[in-house]
């Protein structure tokens, strides 16, 4: 191609446009650009050739996703052992299984309750409707004491993601306000996999991000050694027997951050619940006594 060859057609078009613009009356008011507080430069004055009624098109911003932010002092009820939920308990928050009937969730909301969606994120359960979706390579050793349950290889987020995200989607579509990710404390157990602190942290941070993307709050379940890593990300905590095992104070960063600690002690351990309640009041935890089966029975601190 001869690089010195010029096409006169663009020049003709420019001259034509210029003549048209010169034929238009310039606006009587000259707009000036105001100085920003940080700028020392003089304002630049330019004529406004754009009609005042012409709107510039802008891309629609993505809506800000928000979720429930529970506060310290809320009362709670925890019933996972069956799906026949007793909705008569006068608690502010219900923590119930993902697969309860939709009418239960709707009834609780109609009563002004917040509802937490219980799912297991660290174990496979042979009674779940999605049990056949778990690849064999992510199934580890049996979960001691819980027949029909096996530990999961949480390093394989690539394989677990479709299952866990579908569960979160179902939590959202059924109208739950939050998620309880059970068995997130996993690397210290005999799972059959060489899991580490960092493996667990990566997995649970991923879960928190995915829950929040769906407008769901999410609670840290036990895992006291990761509190300082998670308290700024997670919205509340759920603990089991932390008073009995003298670990309750490890969850204080949640209270200090204005986030509740929903604490449960179990009847099959010989702890003094009244003494636990005194300590709970000092720490400002929301503490209940439950049967290990997590049926409807509950006892509250006086």
FIMARTOR-18300 format. One line per 2 residues: for each residue x, z, y of C-alpha. Coordinates in steps of 0.05 Angstrom, whole numbers, plus 32768, in hexadecimal, padded with zeros to 4 digits. Each point is the difference from the previous one (the first is absolute). Layout:
X Z Y | ...;
% end
This chain:
8000 8000 8000 | 8018 7FEF 8047;
8002 8046 8021 | 8002 7FDF 8046;
7FBC 7FE0 7FF6 | 7FC9 8024 8028;
7FB6 7FFB 7FF5 | 7FDC 7FFA 8044;
7FBD 8015 7FE4 | 800C 804C 8006;
8017 7FF7 8047 | 7FC2 7FD8 8011;
7FD4 8037 7FE3 | 8025 8036 8029;
7FF6 7FD8 8041 | 7FB6 7FF7 7FF0;
7FF6 804B 7FF4 | 8026 8011 803F;
7FD4 7FD4 802A | 7FC1 8020 7FE2;
8019 8046 800F | 8013 7FEE 8047;
7FB9 7FE8 800A | 7FE5 8045 7FEF;
7FFB 8035 8037 | 8030 803A 7FF6;
7FE0 8044 7FFE | 7FFD 8024 8043;
801D 8041 7FE3 | 8045 8004 7FE4;
8007 8030 7FC6 | 803E 802B 7FFC;
801F 8024 7FC5 | 8001 804B 800D;
8040 8026 7FF8 | 8007 802A 7FC2;
8016 8048 800B | 8043 7FF1 7FDF;
800E 7FBF 8026 | 8026 7FF9 8041;
7FF7 7FB4 8003 | 7FD6 7FE1 8037;
7FBC 7FE6 7FEA | 7FFC 7FB7 7FF1;
7FC5 7FDC 8020 | 7FE4 7FC4 7FDD;
7FC1 7FD7 800E | 7FC9 800A 7FCE;
7FEA 7FBB 7FE8 | 7FD4 801C 7FC8;
7FB4 8005 800E | 7FEB 8049 8006;
7FCB 7FF9 7FCA | 8031 7FE6 7FCC;
8012 8034 7FCB | 8041 7FFD 7FDA;
7FF5 8002 7FB5 | 8023 803A 7FDD;
8003 8012 7FB7 | 7FD1 8038 7FEC;
8027 8040 7FF4 | 7FF9 8021 7FBC;
7FD2 803D 8002 | 8023 8042 7FFD;
7FF6 8020 7FBC | 7FEE 8049 8003;
7FEE 8033 7FCB | 7FE8 8047 7FF9;
8030 8034 8019 | 7FEB 8042 7FE0;
800E 8040 8025 | 8018 8045 7FEB;
7FCA 8030 7FE9 | 7FD0 7FD1 7FDD;
7FE0 801A 7FC0 | 8001 7FD6 7FC1;
7FE4 7FF7 7FBB | 8025 7FDE 7FC7;
7FD9 7FE5 7FC5 | 8023 7FCE 7FD3;
7FEE 8018 7FBA | 7FBF 7FD9 7FFE;
7FDA 7FCF 802B | 7FC0 802A 8004;
8013 801B 8044 | 7FDF 803F 801B;
7FF2 7FEC 8048 | 7FE3 8044 8014;
8044 8020 800E | 8006 8010 804A;
8045 7FE3 8009 | 8018 7FD2 8038;
8026 7FD3 7FD0 | 7FF4 7FE9 7FB8;
8038 7FE6 7FD5 | 7FE0 7FD9 7FC7;
8011 7FC8 7FCF | 8002 7FB7 8014;
7FCD 7FED 7FCC | 7FC7 802F 8014;
7FBE 7FDF 800E | 7FF9 7FE1 8045;
7FC3 802A 800E | 802A 803F 7FFC;
802F 7FE8 8037 | 7FC6 7FE9 802B;
7FDD 8043 7FF8 | 803E 8027 8014;
800A 7FD4 803D | 7FB7 800A 8012;
800E 804B 7FFF | 803A 7FF6 8030;
8037 800A 7FCB | 8042 7FDC 7FFC;
800F 7FE5 7FBB | 8045 7FF8 7FDF;
800A 7FCC 7FC9 | 8027 801B 7FC4;
802C 7FCF 7FDB | 803D 8009 7FD3;
803B 7FD8 801A | 8035 801B 7FCF;
7FDC 7FFE 7FBE | 7FD8 7FD1 7FD3;
7FBE 801B 7FE7 | 7FDF 7FE2 7FC3;
7FB9 800E 801A | 8006 7FD7 803F;
7FDD 7FBC 8006 | 8041 7FDE 8016;
802A 801E 7FC8 | 800D 7FBB 7FE0;
801F 7FE5 8040 | 803F 802A 7FF9;
803B 7FD9 7FE2 | 801F 8022 7FC4;
8044 8005 8022 | 7FE6 8031 8035;
7FE4 8031 7FCD | 802E 803A 7FF1;
7FFC 8040 7FD8 | 7FC0 8027 7FF4;
7FEC 802F 8038 | 8009 8043 7FDD;
7FC0 8028 7FFE | 7FD2 7FC7 8014;
7FEB 7FD5 7FC4 | 7FF6 7FB6 800E;
802F 8000 803C | 8046 7FE2 8007;
8032 8001 8039 | 800D 7FC0 8028;
8040 7FDE 8014 | 7FF5 8004 804B;
803E 7FD7 800D | 7FD7 7FC3 7FEC;
7FD6 7FFB 803F | 7FFD 7FB5 7FF3;
7FD8 800D 7FC1 | 7FD9 803D 8017;
7FEC 7FE4 8044 | 7FC5 7FD4 7FE9;
7FE2 803B 7FDC | 800B 8035 8035;
7FEC 7FD3 8039 | 7FBF 7FEF 7FDB;
7FF3 804B 7FFA | 800C 800A 804A;
7FD3 7FC5 800F | 7FC9 8021 7FD7;
800B 8042 8024 | 7FF6 7FDB 8041;
7FC4 7FD7 7FEB | 7FDC 803E 7FE6;
8008 8022 8043 | 8033 8036 7FF0;
8024 801E 803B | 8042 8010 7FDE;
8029 7FFC 7FC0 | 801E 8036 7FD3;
8039 7FDE 7FDA | 8007 802D 7FC3;
8041 8003 7FD8 | 8029 7FE6 803A;
8031 8038 7FED | 801F 7FDD 7FC5;
804C 7FF9 8000 | 800B 8049 7FEA;
7FD5 7FF5 7FC1 | 8014 7FE5 7FBC;
7FE2 7FBB 800B | 802D 7FD6 7FD4;
801D 7FDD 803E | 803E 8012 8029;
7FD8 800C 803F | 8020 801D 803E;
7FED 8023 8040 | 8008 7FBE 8025;
7FD5 7FDA 7FCE | 7FC8 8032 800C;
8009 7FFF 804B | 7FFE 7FB4 8004;
7FC1 7FFD 7FD5 | 7FD9 8035 8026;
8013 7FE4 8044 | 7FE7 7FBC 7FE8;
7FBF 8021 7FEA | 7FF7 8022 8044;
800A 7FBE 8024 | 7FCE 7FDC 7FD4;
7FCC 8038 8009 | 8007 7FFF 804B;
7FFA 7FB4 8001 | 7FBB 800B 7FE3;
7FEC 8035 8031 | 8008 8038 7FCD;
8022 8043 800B | 802E 8016 7FC8;
8018 8044 7FE8 | 8042 8017 7FE3;
7FF3 801C 7FBB | 8031 8038 7FEF;
8048 7FE3 8003 | 8019 8039 802D;
8047 7FE5 8002 | 7FE9 7FC3 8027;
7FD7 8023 8035 | 8031 7FF3 8038;
8003 7FB6 7FED | 7FB5 7FF8 7FFE;
7FDF 802F 8032 | 8004 7FCE 8039;
7FE0 7FCA 7FD4 | 7FCD 8024 7FD5;
7FC1 801D 801E | 7FF6 8040 7FD7;
801A 8022 7FC1 | 7FE0 8016 7FBF;
8023 8035 7FD6 | 7FF6 8020 7FBC;
8015 8048 7FF1 | 8030 8002 803B;
7FF0 8049 800E | 800A 8013 7FB8;
8044 7FDC 7FFD | 8013 8019 8045;
8007 7FBB 801E | 7FC9 8003 8033;
802D 8007 803C | 8021 7FBE 7FF0;
7FC1 7FDE 8019 | 8001 8022 8044;
801A 7FC1 8023 | 7FBA 7FE3 7FF6;
7FDF 803B 8023 | 8033 7FFC 8038;
7FEF 7FB6 8008 | 7FB6 8011 8006;
7FF1 7FE5 7FBA | 7FDA 8029 7FCB;
801A 8018 7FBE | 7FC9 8000 7FCB;
801A 8033 7FCE | 7FE3 800E 7FBB;
8011 8039 7FD1 | 7FE9 7FFF 7FB8;
7FDB 8034 7FD8 | 802C 7FF8 7FC1;
803C 8020 8023 | 8004 804C 800B;
8008 7FFE 804B | 7FDD 802F 8030;
7FD2 7FD2 8026 | 7FEF 8034 8035;
804A 8007 800F | 8007 7FB5 8003;
7FC7 7FFE 8032 | 8023 8031 802E;
803D 7FD5 7FFF | 7FD6 7FC1 8008;
7FE0 801D 803F | 8045 800E 801D;
8016 7FB9 7FF2 | 7FBD 7FE2 8016;
7FF7 7FDA 7FBE | 7FBC 7FEC 7FE4;
8003 8022 7FBC | 7FD0 8001 7FC5;
7FFF 8019 7FB9 | 7FEE 7FCD 7FCA;
7FFB 7FF9 7FB5 | 8037 7FD3 7FE5;
7FCB 7FCD 7FEA | 7FED 7FF8 8049;
7FB6 8006 7FF3 | 7FCF 8013 8037;
800F 804B 7FFF | 8027 8018 803D;
8012 8041 8021 | 8013 8005 8049;
802C 8033 8023 | 7FD5 8034 8025;
% end
